[in-house]
Amino acid sequence: MSIDYVDARRESESLRRWRQTQYARRCRSQAWLLDRVGHGQQLTIGQLGALPRPARCGWPLTGVGIRLYEGRAFLHGAQHCASPWACPLCTPVIRSRRAQDLRHAVHWWRQTKDAHGLVFVTLTVPHSKSERLGALIDLVAGSWSRMRGSHAWRRLADRTGIRHHVRSMEITWSPTSGWHAHLHVLLFTETMPDAKTLKKSIHVLWAEAVHALDPDRKPVSKRHGVIVESVTDEGLLLAEYMSKTPDKRDIALEMTRGDRKQGRRAGSMNPFELLDDGIDLNERTTRALWCEYVDSTYRRRTITWSRKLRTDSGLAGTEPTDRQIIDDAIHGTPVISLTAPAYRMLRRSPSIIAATLQLVEDGQVPLAETVIGQATGMDMDSRS
Ligand SMILES: [Zn+2]
């Protein structure tokens, strides 16, 4: 067997496992979100309409089937919630597209001039265990807007040659300190500034902005409130880091390691992990946390670019919306069409979906149809 073949098998196997996890997470997320509204009863039309979008992701529209696009198989014909935060299936698609753009911008900045620098800044606020996520997000996002809109920031930008920036928000949760919302900001600078000096200057502005919005809060930590790192060779890696999925174990890592416990040792969890089996928390708590996460992130932006960065770096058009990214990803050639019962069964069976999509990608369409047929106990119509 050639190495390529072995690598391809391994990758396909990891992808299958990763998909299985994501589909299982979506099932659980939806069960919780539906249950919260219906309390285990059949939902009324009004209740259905009021469900948050991630609760409806994957519901069939018409002509449901399996399609192939660029070698990847996927279920087609279902609703997609296009949530950049809280959907185990849509979020990774959106984030990886945003990462592509960011990689392009970083590459462009490095290529244009040797002296150009990149600085990676992390901004946090002190918080307590019982704090609500929505309030934290408001504070962090609001403080950033305030700081960035200030004259002092503009003066700092002039002095240190900050030309562009990209800002992304990350949310984690831990049993000891509760919700944690913080910002990663990538600064595009004319030359590489001194990290220590820059940290001091940004700290003053950040602490002021946070204090202005919430005077009663503990002051921003001198040591951890602002972290400034000069990006040397890791520019591209960091670009990926900025837009990675909220799942700490990003897809690339999942491909190579697949150790599902890995991310938990540090104590802080990415929100998707709340949907996994085997967490050391009772279900009522995880349910409540997950629902709070879905509600608090609704319509929030994950990543924002400074005004001229996209056009200056040669990225065509305006920034695509989350919905456009998802719609773009839904092309492909129809391979198998599914009956409504077959589709419903697949939606409830993460392992069968994952195995079926993998079979289609491996070119084993008849076998995939047999698997679906056996699982649903009915014949498949493969002519779409
Ligand atoms: Zn979705």
Residues whose N, C-alpha, C, O or C-beta is under 5 A from the ligand:
A	BS01	ZN	C57 H80 C81 A82 S83 C87 C90
